[in-house]
């Protein structure tokens, strides 16, 4: 299990899931996360911090 701090940007919405792109580390992979685990107010382009499996809106 990966518990390190990571910064993501919301790439797109896909039904009940959100595709996140990591921006604090070089990666072309998108992470698929259940919408219910993320803050309700996110939109495409929102920045999120993930730490200890908790997502927090940065902007």
C-alpha positions as CSV (number, residue, x, y, z in Angstrom):
1,X,0.0,0.0,0.0
2,X,1.3,3.4,-1.0
3,X,0.9,6.0,1.8
4,X,3.3,8.7,0.5
5,X,2.1,12.2,-0.1
6,X,1.1,12.9,-3.7
7,X,-0.4,15.8,-5.7
8,X,-2.9,15.1,-8.5
9,X,-4.9,17.1,-11.0
10,X,-8.4,16.0,-12.0
11,X,-8.1,14.9,-15.6
12,X,-11.7,13.8,-16.3
13,X,-14.9,12.2,-14.9
14,X,-16.0,8.7,-15.9
15,X,-19.3,7.9,-14.3
16,X,-18.8,7.2,-10.6
17,X,-15.0,7.5,-11.1
18,X,-12.5,10.2,-11.5
19,X,-9.3,10.0,-13.5
20,X,-6.4,11.7,-11.7
21,X,-3.0,12.6,-13.1
22,X,-0.1,12.8,-10.8
23,X,1.8,16.1,-11.1
24,X,4.4,16.1,-8.4
25,X,6.2,13.1,-9.9
26,X,6.9,12.2,-13.6
27,X,4.1,9.9,-14.7
28,X,1.9,9.4,-17.7
29,X,-0.4,7.0,-15.9
30,X,-3.9,8.0,-14.8
31,X,-5.3,6.8,-11.5
32,X,-8.9,5.8,-11.4
33,X,-10.5,6.8,-8.0
34,X,-14.1,6.3,-6.9
35,X,-15.9,9.7,-6.9
36,X,-17.2,9.1,-3.3
37,X,-13.6,9.2,-1.9
38,X,-13.0,12.7,-3.2
39,X,-14.2,16.1,-2.1
40,X,-17.6,16.9,-3.7
41,X,-16.6,20.3,-5.0
42,X,-13.9,19.1,-7.4
43,X,-14.1,19.9,-11.1
44,X,-11.8,19.1,-14.1
45,X,-8.5,20.8,-13.4
46,X,-8.8,20.8,-9.6
47,X,-5.7,20.0,-7.7
48,X,-5.8,17.4,-4.9
49,X,-3.3,16.3,-2.2
50,X,-3.5,12.7,-1.2
51,X,-1.9,11.7,2.1
52,X,-2.6,8.6,4.1
53,X,-5.4,7.7,1.6
54,X,-7.2,11.0,2.3
55,X,-7.8,13.5,-0.6
56,X,-7.8,17.2,0.1
57,X,-8.7,20.0,-2.4
58,X,-5.8,22.4,-2.8
59,X,-7.4,25.0,-5.1
